[in-house]
Amino acid sequence: MPGSFSINNARKRFPALQQDQVFLDNAGGSQALGDVVDAITQYLSKTNVQLGASYHTGTISNTKYEQGYQAAAKYINAGRDEIVLGASTTQLFMNLGGALKFNEGDEIILSKAEHETNVKPWLHMADRLKLSVKWWVPDKNELKLTPDNLKPLLSDKTKFVSCTHVSNILGSIHDIKSIADTVHSVGALFCVDGVSFAPHRQVDVKAFGVDFYAFSWYKVYGPHISVLYAKKAAQANIKPQNHYFNPTETLEDKLGFAASNYEATQSIPSIVSYLGGDNPGPVFAAIAEHEGKLQKTLLDFLTSRDDITVHGSTSSDSSIRVPTISFTVKGKNSRAIVEEADKISNFGFRWGHFYSKRLCDEVLGLGPEAVVRVSMVHYNTEEEVKGLVEVLDKILSK
């Protein structure tokens, strides 16, 4: 997608978009690029062998796998030895949580603005190592994680802090670099869930200043595989979990467990190429501009009604939020709204807590059906969002 952004050209690259379905549940998983589909098909058809072999087809597979790892590392500005690819972000965080080394009585800080992916692994870790847990709760009015509301929790006992880059409910972008600086001021390690950020903006782990960062490629136009970054210096806190006779130098050595799916790994260069290759900046700038138009159309409608509460920022500024928008309607059940839309339209969006149950229950104070969530990405069109507004207006006017 080099050069100026064209929504028509972008949509042509996704086979799933060539059908009568509007995909507005992209925070749960984006559609896959045609190039990814083709790469996986070719791999499974012609080069699907166990890695490490020296015969002809084996060397091709080895090369394709390594190219996938190299592309993933370069894409996030990490070293090849600083990443591991695995089944999901949840699984990679569980692997990391089972390998980190701390001392009994150390403190960790967890946020209540999280998908459970970025909570449960660290609670398991705390239980295993007998660590103390502090909860970082955003102010209910602003719903932002900031250095200011983190600082009162920090102490010389703090050894690990985690938070999301973008909430999969709220859509607001947190200032990760400032939070990282605050965490490091007490010598703690900082871990970030980038799953809801990565489909929308460029990931640069060095610029963010994080120690650990993870996201899922199946939400960034690829297959069901994820990546975990661990800064080289931070890897000193990881006890290698692999077989005793294998190397222990890289993060893949330490936490890989042979779980980097071959066909998915070798498809990553196709995603990276689509998103600008060596120069993703202009592509993501164009994506942000387009997504700003999408979210403005929906937010203008939602904020025009007194019976609707948007959870998170109501600004359409793409520097503040991504187009993952959640809302509730006074006197109406979130599930009923979505199911009514299912009956009268081809717009695919959802209701629920989306695994951010602590946020929905304990911070937002919502009921069991939680929110209606509409999550857009760059291949959605303004016409699609206007059509959704018409459907919502029809439902809510009953």
C-alpha positions in Angstrom: 0.0 0.0 0.0 2.8 2.5 -0.9 2.1 6.1 -1.7 -1.2 7.9 -1.2 -4.0 5.9 0.5 -6.7 4.5 -1.7 -9.6 2.7 0.0 -10.5 1.0 -3.2 -7.0 -0.4 -3.7 -6.8 -1.5 -0.1 -10.1 -3.4 -0.3 -9.0 -5.2 -3.4 -6.2 -6.8 -1.4 -8.6 -8.6 1.0 -10.6 -11.6 -0.4 -13.1 -11.6 2.4 -14.2 -8.1 1.6 -15.5 -9.3 -1.8 -18.8 -10.6 -0.3 -22.0 -9.2 1.2 -20.7 -8.7 4.7 -19.6 -5.5 6.5 -16.9 -6.3 9.0 -17.1 -4.0 12.0 -15.7 -6.5 14.6 -12.1 -6.0 13.6 -10.8 -5.7 17.1 -11.6 -9.3 17.5 -9.7 -10.2 14.4 -9.1 -8.5 11.1 -9.5 -10.0 7.7 -6.4 -11.6 6.1 -4.5 -10.2 3.1 -4.8 -12.1 -0.1 -1.0 -12.3 -0.2 -1.1 -14.0 3.2 -3.6 -16.5 2.0 -1.5 -17.2 -1.1 1.7 -17.5 0.9 0.2 -20.0 3.3 -1.3 -22.0 0.5 2.0 -22.2 -1.4 3.9 -23.1 1.7 1.6 -25.9 2.7 1.4 -27.1 -0.9 5.1 -27.2 -1.7 7.4 -26.7 1.3 5.6 -28.1 4.3 8.5 -30.0 6.0 10.1 -30.1 9.4 12.7 -27.3 9.8 16.4 -28.0 10.1 16.8 -30.4 7.1 19.6 -30.0 4.6 17.8 -31.4 1.6 16.5 -29.0 -1.1 12.9 -28.5 0.1 14.0 -28.4 3.7 16.4 -25.5 2.9 13.6 -23.6 1.3 11.5 -24.0 4.4 14.3 -23.0 6.6 14.8 -19.8 4.6 11.2 -18.9 4.5 10.8 -19.4 8.3 13.9 -17.2 9.0 12.7 -14.5 6.6 9.4 -14.4 8.6 11.3 -13.9 11.9 13.6 -11.3 10.4 10.6 -9.4 8.9 8.7 -9.5 12.3 11.7 -8.2 14.2 12.5 -5.4 11.8 8.9 -4.4 11.6 8.8 -3.5 15.3 12.4 -2.2 15.4 13.7 -5.1 17.5 16.7 -7.4 17.2 16.2 -10.9 15.8 17.2 -12.3 19.1 14.6 -10.1 21.0 11.4 -11.7 19.6 9.5 -14.9 19.7 6.5 -15.9 17.7 3.7 -18.0 19.2 0.1 -19.1 19.2 -1.4 -16.0 20.8 -0.6 -13.0 22.9 -2.2 -14.7 25.8 0.0 -17.8 25.4 3.2 -15.8 25.0 2.4 -13.8 28.1 1.8 -17.0 30.0 5.1 -18.3 28.8 6.8 -15.2 29.9 5.0 -15.1 33.3 6.2 -18.7 33.9 9.8 -17.8 33.2 10.4 -14.4 34.8 12.5 -14.3 38.0 11.6 -12.1 41.0 12.0 -12.4 44.8 9.3 -13.2 47.3 7.7 -9.9 48.5 8.5 -7.9 45.4 5.6 -5.8 44.1 3.9 -5.8 40.7 1.4 -3.3 39.4 -1.5 -4.4 37.1 -4.1 -2.3 35.4 -7.9 -2.7 35.5 -8.2 -1.3 32.0 -7.0 -4.5 30.5 -8.0 -7.5 28.4 -7.5 -10.4 30.7 -4.6 -11.5 28.5 -2.5 -8.8 30.3 -3.7 -9.8 33.8 -4.0 -13.5 34.4 -0.5 -14.4 33.4 0.9 -12.0 36.0 -1.5 -13.1 38.7 -0.2 -16.7 38.1 3.3 -15.3 38.3 2.5 -13.5 41.5 1.1 -16.7 43.0 4.1 -18.7 41.9 6.7 -16.3 43.3 4.7 -14.9 46.2 4.7 -11.4 44.9 2.5 -8.5 46.1 -0.1 -7.2 43.6 -1.2 -3.6 43.4 -4.1 -2.5 41.1 -3.8 0.6 38.8 -7.3 1.9 38.3 -8.0 4.8 35.8 -10.1 7.7 36.9 -13.7 6.9 35.8 -14.1 10.3 34.2 -11.0 10.3 32.0 -10.5 6.5 31.8 -6.8 7.0 31.0 -3.7 5.4 32.4 -1.1 8.1 33.0 2.2 8.6 34.9 0.3 10.7 37.4 -2.2 8.0 38.4 0.6 5.4 38.4 3.2 7.3 40.6 1.3 6.8 43.9 1.6 3.1 43.4 5.3 2.9 42.8 7.9 2.1 45.4 11.4 0.7 45.7 9.7 -2.7 45.9 8.0 -2.3 42.5 9.7 -4.8 40.0 7.1 -5.2 37.2 4.3 -3.0 35.7 2.0 -3.9 32.9 -0.7 -2.0 30.9 -2.4 -1.9 27.6 -1.3 0.5 24.8 -5.0 0.8 23.7 -8.0 -0.6 25.5 -10.0 -2.9 23.4 -13.1 -1.3 24.9 -12.2 2.4 25.2 -10.0 2.9 22.1 -7.9 5.6 23.8 -4.2 5.6 23.1 -2.0 5.7 26.2 1.3 7.6 26.3 3.5 4.5 26.6 6.8 6.3 26.4 6.0 8.6 29.4 4.7 5.7 31.4 7.8 3.7 30.5 10.0 6.5 31.8 8.0 6.6 35.0 8.2 2.8 35.5 12.0 2.8 34.9 12.5 5.6 37.4 12.1 3.0 40.2 14.1 0.3 38.2 11.0 -1.8 37.4 10.3 -3.7 34.2 7.5 -2.5 31.9 5.2 -4.8 29.8 2.7 -3.6 27.3 -0.2 -5.3 25.5 -0.1 -3.8 22.0 -2.9 -6.0 20.5 -5.4 -3.1 20.0 -2.7 -0.6 18.9 -0.9 -2.5 16.3 -3.6 -2.7 13.6 -3.8 1.1 13.5 -0.4 2.6 14.2 3.3 1.8 13.7 5.0 -0.3 16.4 8.5 0.8 17.4 9.5 -0.9 20.6 12.7 1.1 21.0 10.9 4.4 20.7 8.3 3.2 23.2 11.0 2.4 25.7 9.3 -0.8 26.8 10.9 -4.0 28.2 8.2 -6.3 26.9 5.6 -5.8 24.1 3.3 -8.2 22.4 0.5 -8.2 19.7 -1.3 -10.6 17.5 -0.8 -10.7 13.7 -4.3 -12.0 13.2 -5.5 -8.6 14.2 -2.9 -7.0 11.8 -4.2 -8.5 8.6 -2.4 -11.8 9.0 -2.8 -15.4 10.3 -3.4 -16.5 13.9 0.1 -16.0 15.3 1.5 -13.5 17.7 4.8 -11.8 18.6 6.4 -11.1 21.9 9.4 -8.6 22.2 11.7 -8.7 25.2 14.5 -6.2 25.3 17.9 -7.9 25.4 18.8 -6.5 28.8 15.4 -7.6 30.2 16.0 -11.2 29.1 18.4 -11.5 32.1 15.2 -11.9 34.2 14.0 -14.8 32.1 14.9 -18.4 33.0 15.1 -20.4 29.7 12.3 -22.9 29.4 13.5 -25.1 26.5 15.1 -28.5 26.4 18.4 -28.7 28.2 20.4 -29.5 25.1 19.1 -26.6 23.0 20.6 -23.1 22.8 19.5 -20.4 25.2 20.8 -17.2 23.6 17.7 -15.7 21.9 14.1 -15.1 23.1 13.0 -17.8 20.7 15.4 -20.2 22.4 14.1 -19.3 25.8 10.4 -19.2 25.2 9.7 -20.6 21.8 8.6 -24.2 22.6 8.7 -25.0 18.8 5.4 -23.1 18.7 6.1 -20.6 15.9 3.7 -22.0 13.4 5.7 -22.5 10.2 3.2 -21.5 7.5 2.0 -18.5 9.6 5.6 -17.3 10.4 6.7 -17.4 6.7 3.6 -15.3 5.7 4.7 -12.3 7.9 6.8 -10.6 5.1 3.6 -10.2 3.1 2.0 -8.2 5.9 5.1 -6.1 6.4 5.3 -5.4 2.7 1.7 -4.3 2.6 2.2 -1.9 5.5 5.1 -0.1 3.8 8.0 -2.4 4.2 11.1 -0.4 5.2 9.1 2.8 5.3 5.8 2.3 7.1 5.5 5.8 8.4 3.6 7.3 5.4 1.3 4.3 5.2 0.3 4.6 8.9 -0.1 8.3 8.5 -2.6 7.7 5.7 -4.3 5.0 7.8 -4.7 7.3 10.7 -6.2 10.1 8.5 -8.7 7.7 7.0 -9.6 6.1 10.3 -10.2 9.6 11.8 -12.9 10.1 9.2 -14.5 6.8 10.0 -14.6 7.4 13.8 -15.9 10.9 13.4 -18.9 9.8 11.4 -19.9 7.3 14.1 -18.9 9.4 17.1 -20.9 12.4 15.8 -24.0 10.3 15.7 -23.5 8.7 19.1 -22.7 11.9 20.9 -25.7 13.6 19.3 -28.1 11.5 21.3 -28.7 12.0 25.0 -29.5 8.4 25.6 -26.1 7.1 24.5 -22.9 6.9 26.6 -19.7 6.5 24.7 -17.1 4.8 26.9 -13.8 6.4 26.3 -12.8 9.6 24.5 -15.5 11.2 22.3 -12.8 12.9 20.2 -12.3 11.8 16.7 -8.6 12.9 16.8 -6.5 10.0 15.6 -3.7 11.0 17.8 -5.9 10.4 20.8 -7.8 7.3 19.9 -8.3 4.5 17.4 -11.7 3.6 15.8 -12.6 1.0 18.4 -15.8 2.5 19.8 -17.9 1.1 22.7 -21.2 2.5 23.9 -24.3 1.8 26.0 -27.8 3.0 25.5 -30.0 4.1 28.4 -32.9 1.7 28.9 -31.7 -0.7 26.2 -29.8 -4.0 26.4 -26.5 -4.1 24.5 -27.2 -7.6 23.3 -30.6 -6.7 22.1 -29.3 -3.8 20.0 -26.8 -6.0 18.2 -29.2 -8.9 17.7 -31.8 -6.5 16.2 -29.1 -5.2 13.8 -28.3 -8.7 12.8 -31.9 -9.3 11.8 -32.1 -6.2 9.5 -28.6 -5.7 8.2 -25.3 -7.2 7.1 -23.3 -5.2 9.6 -21.1 -7.4 11.7 -20.4 -5.9 15.2 -20.8 -7.3 18.7 -21.8 -6.9 22.3 -20.1 -8.0 25.5 -17.1 -7.4 27.8 -14.5 -8.7 25.2 -12.4 -10.2 28.0 -12.0 -6.7 29.6 -14.4 -7.8 32.3 -12.6 -6.1 35.2 -12.9 -2.8 33.3 -16.5 -3.3 32.4 -17.6 -4.6 35.9 -15.4 -2.8 38.3 -14.5 0.5 36.6 -17.4 1.2 34.2 -20.0 -0.5 36.5 -21.9 -2.1 33.6 -24.3 -5.1 33.5 -23.6 -8.5 32.2 -24.2 -7.5 28.5 -21.6 -4.7 28.9 -21.2 -2.7 25.8 -22.0 -2.5 22.1 -18.6 -2.4 20.3 -17.9 -1.2 16.8 -14.3 -1.7 15.7 -13.2 -0.3 12.4 -9.9 -0.5 10.5 -8.5 1.1 7.4 -10.3 -1.1 4.9 -13.7 0.0 6.2 -15.4 2.8 4.2 -17.2 5.9 5.1 -20.2 4.6 3.3 -20.2 1.5 5.5 -20.1 3.6 8.7 -22.9 5.9 7.4 -24.9 2.7 6.7 -24.3 1.6 10.2 -25.5 4.9 11.6 -28.8 4.5 9.6 -29.3 1.0 11.1 -28.6 2.2 14.7 -30.8 5.2 14.2 -33.6 2.9 13.1 -33.2 0.5 16.0 -32.9 3.2 18.6 -35.9 5.2 17.3 -38.2 2.3 17.9 
